[in-house]
C-alpha cells in the first residue's frame, strides 16, 4: 500500500500543489455558496435583482477570461494565479461592509474578475504538465479536489457561523481560504517550460517571435516545432477554433446554465419546502460526494474508452434530476436526487476537459481554456438573469428550462463535434486541415 501511495505521489507530483490549492479554494467557496442568495435576500433584494447580482460574477469573467487566457500563454502563469486569488478573496469578503444592490453587483464582478485571472492560467498549467494519455485522469483529480472542498466547506461554514458570529464568519472564511491558496501556489507551484520531442534549441524563425517576454518566445518556439513534427504522441490541432473545441464550448455553456440556475434559486427553493440552513448545506455536500469519488475513475475511463458516452450521461442525468425536483414536496427527497445530478457532473467534467485539452493547439492551452471557460460563463449569466425573472412567476419554471437547455446543448454539440467527441482527440483529417489553415488564426 505504501509503495502504491508513493508511486501515485511521484506520478502526480508536478500538479499536486495545484490540486491542494483547488481543495482549499473550494473549502471557502463551499462555505459561502449556500449562504449567498439568502444573505442577499435578507439585505432586501427581490428575485430579479438577485439574479443580476449573481450574474455580475460570471459577466466579469465573460469579458475578461479569454484575455487573461491569452495573457497566461505569453507570460508566467503563477503570478497571475496568485493575483487572481488575492483579488477574489478581497472582493468576496467586502459585501459584509459595503451593502446595497449596486455595491453587491460591483463586488461580485470584482470577485469574478479575480477568478478570470486565475482559472485559465491554472487549467492551462494543468494541461501542459500532464501527458496526453493522462489528461482525463488529471482533470478528474482536479474536479475531485474541488469537490473535496465543496464537501467539507458547507459544514465548516455552518459550524463557524453557529459558533463565531453568524454569516460574517462565512465571508471571512472564504476570503482566508483564497489567501491561503494564493500563498501555497506562490510558494509551491513551479511551472516547467513545455518541451516537445525534438526541441534542442532555438528554431530558425526565432527572430520573428515577439521579443518582449521569454515566455512568449519559449511557448511560440515550442508550438512551431510541434506543428512541424506533428507528433503522434500529442496530436493536437494547430487551429484554435476547431470542431472539437466548438462542441466542448456548446456543452460547457449548457452545463453552466445549471450553475446559474441553482445559484439563484436552490437555497430559496429548499427554504420554501421547509428546509433549514443545515439541510441546505447538506445538499451541497451531497452534490460533491459523487464528484469526489467518481471523477478520478471517470477520468481514467475517459483516457481508455473516449469521452462520448460520459458526455451523453453527464448531460442527461442532471436534466432528469431537474425535472424530478419539480415533483417533490419534502426537501429531504432532494438529497438522493442531487446524488444523481452530481453523478452526471462527475462523469461530464473530466470528459469535457479531455476534449478541450486534446483540442488545444500547442502553446495555446490557456487561451483555449479561457474561451472554454467564457462559454460556461455566458451560460451562467443567461441562467442567472432568466432564472430570477422566471422564478418571479414560479420557482419551478427554472428547473424545466434548465432540463431543456441541457438536452438541446447535447444535441447541438453532437452535430458539431461528431467523432471529435468520441475519442477526445481531433481526427487526423481535421489535423491536416488545421495545419494548413493555422496561419490564418
C-alpha positions in Angstrom: 0.0 0.0 0.0 2.8 2.4 0.9 4.5 1.7 -2.4 1.3 2.4 -4.3 0.8 5.7 -2.5 4.5 6.7 -3.2 4.1 5.8 -6.9 0.9 7.9 -7.1 2.6 10.8 -5.4 5.5 10.6 -7.8 3.3 10.4 -10.8 1.3 13.5 -9.9 4.0 15.5 -8.1 4.1 18.3 -10.8 0.4 19.1 -10.3 -0.1 18.1 -6.6 0.3 21.6 -5.2 -2.3 22.9 -7.7 -4.7 20.2 -6.6 -4.2 21.1 -2.9 -4.8 24.8 -3.8 -8.0 23.9 -5.6 -9.2 22.0 -2.5 -8.5 25.0 -0.2 -10.2 27.4 -2.7 -13.4 25.3 -2.8 -13.4 24.9 1.0 -14.1 28.7 1.1 -16.4 28.6 -1.9 -18.4 25.7 -0.4 -18.8 27.5 2.8 -20.1 30.7 1.1 -22.3 29.2 -1.7 -25.3 28.1 0.4 -25.3 31.5 2.2 -25.0 34.0 -0.7 -28.6 34.1 -2.0 -30.1 34.0 1.5 -27.8 36.8 2.6 -28.6 39.0 -0.4 -32.3 38.3 0.0 -32.1 39.4 3.7 -30.5 42.6 2.5 -33.7 43.5 0.7 -33.1 42.2 -2.9 -36.0 40.9 -4.9 -35.5 37.8 -7.0 -35.0 39.7 -10.3 -32.3 41.9 -8.7 -30.8 38.9 -7.0 -30.4 37.3 -10.5 -28.5 40.4 -11.6 -26.2 40.3 -8.6 -25.5 36.6 -9.2 -24.9 37.3 -12.9 -22.3 40.0 -12.2 -19.7 37.4 -11.2 -19.8 35.5 -14.5 -20.3 38.7 -16.5 -16.9 39.9 -15.4 -15.5 36.5 -16.3 -17.1 36.5 -19.7 -15.5 39.8 -20.6 -12.0 39.1 -19.2 -11.4 35.4 -19.2 -10.4 35.0 -22.8 -8.0 38.0 -22.5 -6.4 36.5 -19.4 -6.1 33.1 -21.0 -4.3 34.8 -23.9 -2.0 36.6 -21.4 -1.3 33.4 -19.5 0.1 31.8 -22.6 2.5 34.7 -23.0 3.8 35.3 -19.5 4.4 33.5 -16.2 1.3 31.8 -15.0 2.0 31.5 -11.3 2.0 35.3 -10.6 -1.3 35.6 -12.5 -2.8 32.8 -10.3 -1.7 34.5 -7.1 -3.1 37.9 -8.1 -6.4 36.4 -9.2 -6.9 34.6 -5.9 -6.0 37.6 -3.8 -8.4 39.7 -5.8 -11.2 37.1 -5.4 -10.7 36.9 -1.7 -10.8 40.7 -1.1 -13.9 41.3 -3.3 -15.5 38.2 -1.9 -15.4 39.5 1.7 -16.4 43.1 1.1 -20.2 42.5 0.8 -20.2 42.4 4.6 -19.3 46.1 4.9 -20.5 47.6 1.6 -24.1 46.7 1.0 -26.9 47.5 -1.4 -27.8 46.4 -5.0 -25.1 48.4 -6.8 -22.3 47.5 -4.3 -23.2 43.9 -4.5 -23.1 43.9 -8.3 -19.7 45.7 -8.3 -18.2 43.4 -5.7 -19.4 40.2 -7.3 -18.0 41.5 -10.6 -14.7 42.1 -8.8 -14.7 38.5 -7.5 -15.4 37.2 -11.0 -12.5 39.2 -12.4 -10.2 37.5 -9.8 -11.5 34.1 -10.9 -11.0 35.0 -14.6 -7.3 35.8 -13.9 -6.8 32.6 -12.0 -8.7 29.9 -13.8 -7.4 29.8 -17.4 -3.8 30.0 -16.1 -4.4 27.1 -13.7 -6.1 24.9 -16.2 -3.5 25.7 -18.9 -0.7 24.8 -16.5 -2.5 21.5 -15.7 -2.9 20.7 -19.4 0.8 21.4 -20.2 2.1 19.5 -17.1 0.1 16.3 -18.0 0.9 13.7 -20.7 -1.9 13.4 -23.3 -2.8 9.8 -22.2 -3.3 11.0 -18.6 -5.3 14.2 -19.1 -8.7 12.8 -18.4 -7.4 11.4 -15.1 -5.7 14.6 -14.3 -8.8 16.7 -14.7 -10.7 14.0 -12.8 -8.4 14.6 -9.9 -8.8 18.3 -10.4 -12.6 18.0 -10.1 -12.2 15.7 -7.2 -10.0 18.2 -5.4 -12.7 20.9 -6.0 -15.5 18.7 -4.8 -13.5 17.7 -1.7 -13.5 21.3 -0.7 -17.2 21.6 -1.5 -17.9 18.5 0.5 -16.4 20.0 3.7 -16.9 23.7 3.1 -20.6 23.9 4.0 -20.1 22.0 7.2 -17.2 24.3 8.2 -19.2 27.3 7.3 -22.3 26.2 9.2 -20.3 25.3 12.3 -18.3 28.6 12.2 -21.5 30.7 11.7 -23.0 29.0 14.7 -20.0 29.5 16.9 -18.2 32.6 15.7 -20.6 35.4 14.7 -23.1 34.3 12.1 -22.9 34.9 8.4 -19.8 37.2 8.8 -17.7 34.1 9.6 -18.6 32.5 6.2 -17.4 35.5 4.2 -14.2 35.9 6.2 -13.5 32.1 6.0 -14.0 32.2 2.2 -11.6 35.1 1.8 -8.9 33.5 4.0 -9.2 30.2 2.0 -8.4 32.2 -1.2 -5.4 33.9 0.5 -4.0 30.6 1.8 -4.4 29.0 -1.6 -2.6 32.0 -3.2 0.3 31.6 -0.7 0.5 27.9 -1.4 0.6 28.4 -5.2 3.2 31.2 -4.9 5.5 29.0 -2.8 4.9 25.5 -4.2 3.7 25.6 -7.8 6.6 25.6 -10.3 5.8 25.9 -14.0 8.2 24.0 -16.2 8.5 25.1 -19.9 6.6 23.0 -22.4 9.2 20.7 -24.2 8.3 18.6 -27.2 10.4 15.8 -28.5 13.0 17.1 -31.0 13.3 20.5 -29.5 17.0 21.1 -28.9 17.4 24.8 -29.2 16.1 28.0 -30.9 14.4 27.4 -34.2 15.3 29.1 -37.5 12.3 31.5 -37.3 13.4 32.7 -33.8 13.9 36.3 -34.9 10.2 36.6 -36.0 8.9 35.9 -32.5 7.8 38.7 -30.1 10.9 39.7 -28.1 9.3 41.2 -25.1 9.0 38.1 -22.9 11.0 34.8 -22.6 7.7 33.0 -22.0 6.4 34.2 -25.4 9.5 33.0 -27.2 9.6 29.7 -25.4 6.0 28.8 -26.0 5.9 30.1 -29.5 9.0 28.2 -30.5 7.5 25.1 -28.9 4.3 25.5 -30.9 6.3 25.9 -34.2 8.3 22.7 -33.5 5.2 20.8 -32.6 3.4 21.8 -35.7 6.4 20.8 -37.9 6.8 17.4 -36.3 3.0 16.6 -36.0 4.0 14.4 -33.1 1.8 11.3 -32.9 2.1 11.4 -29.1 0.3 14.7 -28.8 -1.8 15.1 -31.9 -3.4 18.4 -31.0 -4.7 20.7 -33.8 -2.9 23.8 -34.8 -6.1 25.7 -35.5 -7.7 27.4 -32.4 -11.3 27.2 -33.4 -11.6 23.5 -34.3 -14.8 21.4 -34.2 -13.8 19.6 -31.0 -13.4 22.8 -29.1 -16.5 24.3 -30.5 -18.5 21.3 -29.4 -17.0 21.4 -26.0 -17.8 25.1 -25.8 -21.5 24.4 -26.5 -21.6 21.7 -23.9 -20.0 23.9 -21.3 -22.4 26.7 -21.9 -25.3 24.3 -21.5 -24.0 22.7 -18.3 -23.1 26.0 -16.7 -26.7 27.2 -17.3 -27.5 24.8 -14.5 -24.9 26.5 -12.2 -26.5 29.9 -12.8 -30.0 28.4 -12.2 -29.1 26.7 -8.9 -27.1 29.6 -7.5 -30.1 31.9 -7.8 -32.9 29.7 -6.6 -31.7 26.4 -5.0 -31.4 27.6 -1.4 -34.6 29.6 -1.7 -36.4 26.6 -3.3 -35.4 24.3 -0.4 -36.3 27.0 2.1 -39.7 27.2 0.5 -40.1 23.5 1.1 -39.3 23.9 4.8 -35.5 23.1 4.8 -33.3 24.8 7.3 -29.7 26.0 6.6 -28.2 22.7 7.8 -30.2 20.7 5.3 -29.4 23.2 2.5 -25.7 22.9 3.3 -26.1 19.1 3.3 -27.4 19.2 -0.3 -24.3 21.0 -1.5 -22.2 18.4 0.3 -24.1 15.6 -1.3 -23.5 17.1 -4.7 -19.8 16.9 -4.0 -19.7 13.3 -2.9 -20.1 11.6 -6.3 -17.8 14.1 -8.0 -15.2 13.5 -5.4 -15.5 9.7 -5.6 -16.2 9.2 -9.3 -14.3 11.9 -11.2 -10.8 10.3 -11.0 -12.2 6.9 -12.0 -14.2 8.6 -14.8 -11.1 10.4 -15.9 -9.2 7.1 -16.2 -12.0 5.5 -18.2 -12.2 8.6 -20.5 -8.5 8.1 -21.2 -9.1 4.5 -22.2 -12.5 4.5 -23.8 -13.1 8.0 -25.0 -15.3 10.8 -24.0 -18.6 10.5 -25.8 -20.5 8.1 -23.6 -19.6 10.1 -20.5 -20.6 13.3 -22.1 -24.1 11.9 -23.0 -24.6 10.6 -19.5 -23.3 13.7 -17.9 -25.8 15.9 -19.7 -28.8 13.6 -19.4 -28.6 12.8 -15.7 -28.8 16.4 -14.5 -31.7 17.1 -16.8 -33.6 14.1 -15.3 -32.9 15.3 -11.8 -34.0 18.9 -12.6 -37.4 17.6 -13.9 -37.8 15.4 -10.8 -37.1 18.3 -8.4 -40.4 19.8 -9.6 -42.3 16.9 -8.2 -41.0 16.7 -4.7 -42.8 18.2 -1.7 -40.4 17.1 1.1 -36.9 18.8 1.0 -35.2 15.6 2.3 -36.0 14.0 -1.1 -33.7 16.4 -2.8 -30.7 14.5 -1.2 -30.9 11.3 -3.4 -31.8 13.4 -6.4 -28.7 15.6 -6.0 -26.6 12.5 -5.8 -27.9 11.6 -9.2 -27.2 15.0 -10.5 -23.7 15.0 -9.0 -23.0 11.7 -10.7 -23.8 13.3 -14.1 -21.4 16.2 -13.5 -18.8 13.8 -12.1 -18.5 12.0 -15.4 -19.1 15.0 -17.6 -16.3 17.2 -16.2 -13.2 15.0 -17.0 -14.7 14.1 -20.4 -15.2 17.7 -21.4 -11.7 18.8 -20.1 -10.2 15.9 -22.0 -11.8 17.1 -25.2 -10.6 20.6 -24.6 -7.1 19.5 -23.8 -7.0 17.4 -27.0 -8.4 20.3 -29.0 -5.8 22.9 -27.6 -3.2 23.9 -30.2 0.4 23.5 -28.8 1.4 26.6 -26.8 -2.2 27.9 -26.6 -3.7 25.8 -23.8 -4.5 28.7 -21.5 -6.1 30.6 -24.4 -8.2 27.6 -25.2 -9.2 27.2 -21.5 -10.1 30.9 -21.5 -12.5 30.5 -24.4 -13.9 27.3 -22.9 -14.4 29.0 -19.5 -16.0 32.1 -21.1 -18.6 29.9 -22.8 -19.6 28.4 -19.5 -19.7 31.9 -18.0 -22.0 33.0 -20.7 -24.4 30.1 -19.9 -24.2 31.1 -16.2 -25.0 34.7 -17.0 -28.0 33.9 -19.1 -29.3 31.5 -16.5 -28.8 34.0 -13.6 -30.8 36.7 -15.4 -33.6 34.5 -16.8 -33.9 32.4 -13.6 -34.7 35.5 -11.5 -37.4 36.5 -13.9 -38.9 33.0 -14.3 -38.8 32.4 -10.5 -41.0 35.5 -10.0 -43.7 33.6 -11.8 -43.0 30.2 -10.4 -40.0 28.8 -8.5 -40.4 25.6 -10.6 -40.1 27.2 -14.1 -36.2 27.4 -14.0 -35.9 23.7 -13.5 -37.9 22.9 -16.7 -35.8 25.5 -18.6 -32.5 24.0 -17.3 -33.5 20.5 -18.4 -34.4 21.8 -21.9 -31.1 23.7 -22.2 -29.1 20.6 -21.2 -30.8 18.3 -23.8 -30.6 21.0 -26.6 -26.9 21.6 -25.9 -26.1 17.9 -26.1 -27.9 17.5 -29.4 -26.2 20.5 -31.0 -22.7 19.5 -29.7 -23.1 16.0 -31.2 -24.0 17.5 -34.5 -21.0 19.9 -34.4 -18.4 17.7 -32.8 -19.2 14.3 -34.2 -16.2 11.9 -34.0 -14.1 14.6 -32.1 -16.2 13.8 -29.0 -15.7 10.0 -29.3 -12.0 9.8 -28.6 -11.4 13.2 -27.1 -8.8 13.9 -29.8 -9.0 15.6 -33.1 -9.3 13.3 -36.1 -6.4 13.1 -38.5 -8.3 14.7 -41.3 -9.1 17.7 -39.2 -5.5 17.9 -38.0 -4.3 18.2 -41.6 -6.9 20.9 -42.3 -5.9 22.7 -39.1 -2.2 22.8 -40.0 -3.0 24.1 -43.5 -5.2 26.9 -42.0 -3.2 27.6 -38.9 -1.5 30.7 -40.3 -4.9 32.4 -40.6 -5.7 32.2 -36.9 
